[in-house]
Amino acid sequence: MPVVDVINVNSEKVGEVELPDAIFSVPLRPHLVHEVVVAQLHSRRAGTASTKTRGELAYSNRKPYSQKKTGRARAGSRRSPLWRGGGTIFGPKPRDFSWRPPIRIRREALRVVLTAKLVEEKLTIVDAIPTDGIRTKALYQTLDKMGLLEALLVTPDRNHDLELSGRNLPDFKILRVDGLNCYDILRHDRLVITRDSLGPIEERLLK
């Protein structure tokens, strides 16, 4: 089991914690992470792009001009896709892009990215992030002192003051354990986990 130091907000070591091998020492399998992240990004697509076919345009049924004696090509409708303002051939229609890999793959991919952060020495375990009301400036100063302004902080459950304090920090994000995902972990340079989040993470990934 890997042993990691636990630090406080002053970056002082206040203890050690053993991380389970089943989560933080798994083989790195990038193809699983790729599959899960692509699925996440597909699920975020709105899928609202839409065009009108010739049958959906609100033009008159009148023939634009005479069939013969004009010297022009025959035309029977203004809705023709060949005309400016006509219908669209094979254009996009609203659709659902989302799909979900099996839960076993999602859990394994999450274990892989957690292992990768530990191997890259970009995983930090903190004792706690104290809050005294909703104070973005105070949180900014604390994170700046710890060198964690570009980090993802994982908390065990909802912390209203902490979440609102960090909401306006551009490169900092707070996630609860039940919302932990591969995309956000990879998107941030460092991963910060509070000590009391380790139990819920183990419970979630080792079901």
N, C-alpha and C positions, 0 to 999 in steps of 0.2 A: 504493500500500500504506500503510495506517495505521501510524504509528510510535508505540509505547507505551513509557513508562519502565518499567524493571525496578527494583524496590526490594528492600531487605533487611528483616530483622525490626525494624530501627530506623527504618523508613520513609525510609531514605536512598537516593537514586538511585545505582544501581551499573552502569547501562547502559541500552541501548535495544534494542528488538526490533521487527522488521517483521512485521506480521500479514498473512497472505495475503488478498487481496481476495475470493477464491472462498469464503471462510468468514466473514470479518468485515466484508464490504462488500456483502452481497446485499440485494435488495429485500425490504422487510418485508411478509410475507404472513401476516397473523394467522389466516386461515382454515385454513392448513396446521397451525399450532401448535395451534389448537383441536381439529382432528381427531385429532392425535397424543396430546394430553393426555387427551381424552375416552377414547381407546382405552386409555391407560395406567390410568386410573381404573376403567374397566370390567373390565380384567384383574385388578385387585386385589380385586374383589368375590368373596366366598366362594361365593355361589350355593347355600347349603345350606338355605334356607328350605323347609319342607315341611309340608304338611297331609295329612290322611287323607280319602279319599273314603268314601262309605257302604259300599263293598265291602271296605274295609281295616279297618273297626272290628271289635273282638272282642266283639260283643254276641250274645246268644242269638237264634235264629231265631224264637222264640216270639212270637206276636201279642200286643201289649201288653194288649189287652182285647177284649171281644166286638165283633163287627162291628155289631150292632144293640142297641137297647134301652138304650143308655147316655146318649143325648142329646148325645153328643160326636161330633166329626168322625171319619170312618173312619181307622184307623191300622193299618198292617200290619207296621211294623218300628220298633224304637228307633233304627235307623240313619238314619232320614229326616233330611235337612238342615233340615227345618222344626222339628225337636225340639232342645231344649237337649242338647248332647253328641252330636248327630248328625254326619253327615259334612259336609264342606265342598264347596260347588259351585265349580268353577273356581278352587280355591285354588292357591297356589304349590307348585311341585315343584322339586327340585334341578335346576339347569341351569348351563351354562357361559356366562358373559357376555363372555368374552374374545374379542377380535378384533384383528388387526394390520393397520395400513395397509401399503401397499407400502414396501419399503426405501428407494426413492428419495424418497418423501414424508417418511419418518422422518429421513433425512439432511438434506433441505432444511429441515425444521422446526427441526432442531438448529442449522443454520447461521443461521436467522432469529433464534432467541433469543440466540445468541452475538453477532450483529450488534447486536441491540437493547441488550444489556448494554453494548457498547462505545459506542453512540450516547448512552446515558443516563449515561455516565461511571461505571458501576458495575462495571467490569472492572478487576481489579488483577493485574499479573504480578509474582510474587515470585521472587527468586533461589532460595530454598530455605527450608524450615521445619525448622531443626535440632531433633533430639530426643536426649535423654539418658535413655533408658529410658522407662518408662511413667509420665509425670508430668503429670496433668491440671492441677494448679495452675500449673505452669510454663507449660504451653500456654495456659491461660486468661490469664495475665499477659501473655504475648507477643501474643496476639490482641487483648486489651484495649488494649495500648499502640498497636497498629496500627489500632484501630477496626474490627476484623473479627470481632467476636463473633457477628454474625448473617450468616454467610457460608457459601458452599459452596466447599470447597477441592478442587481437582482435582489428583490425583497420577498419575504415569505408570504405576505398578504398586503392588503391595502394600507398605505400610510398617506393619509390625505394631505397633511402639511408638507411632507417630503415630495410627493408627486407634484403638487402645485408649485413648490419652490423650484423644482428642476425643470418645469415645463418650458421655460423661455431660454434655457441654455441650449445653444444651437447644436452642439456635438455630443450632448449628454442625454441619456435616456434611462428611465426607470421602468423596469418590468417586474411583474409579480411572477412567482414560480410557475403558476398555471398558464402564463402567457409566454414563457420562454420558448424561443424558436431559433432555427439555424440562421435565417436571414439577418436578424438583428445582431446576433453574436458576431457574424462575419463582417457586418457593416461597421462595427466599432472596433477601434484599435485594441482597447483593453476591456477585459471582463472583470467586474467586481461583484463578489458574492458575499452577502452578510453571513455571519456564522450560523445564525438560526435559519438560513435558507437551505443549508445543506441537507437537513433531514427531509424536508418536503421534496427536494430535487431527487434524492435517493428513492423516496416513496413513489414518485411519479415515473421514474425511468426503470425501476426494477420490479414492476408489477408482474 
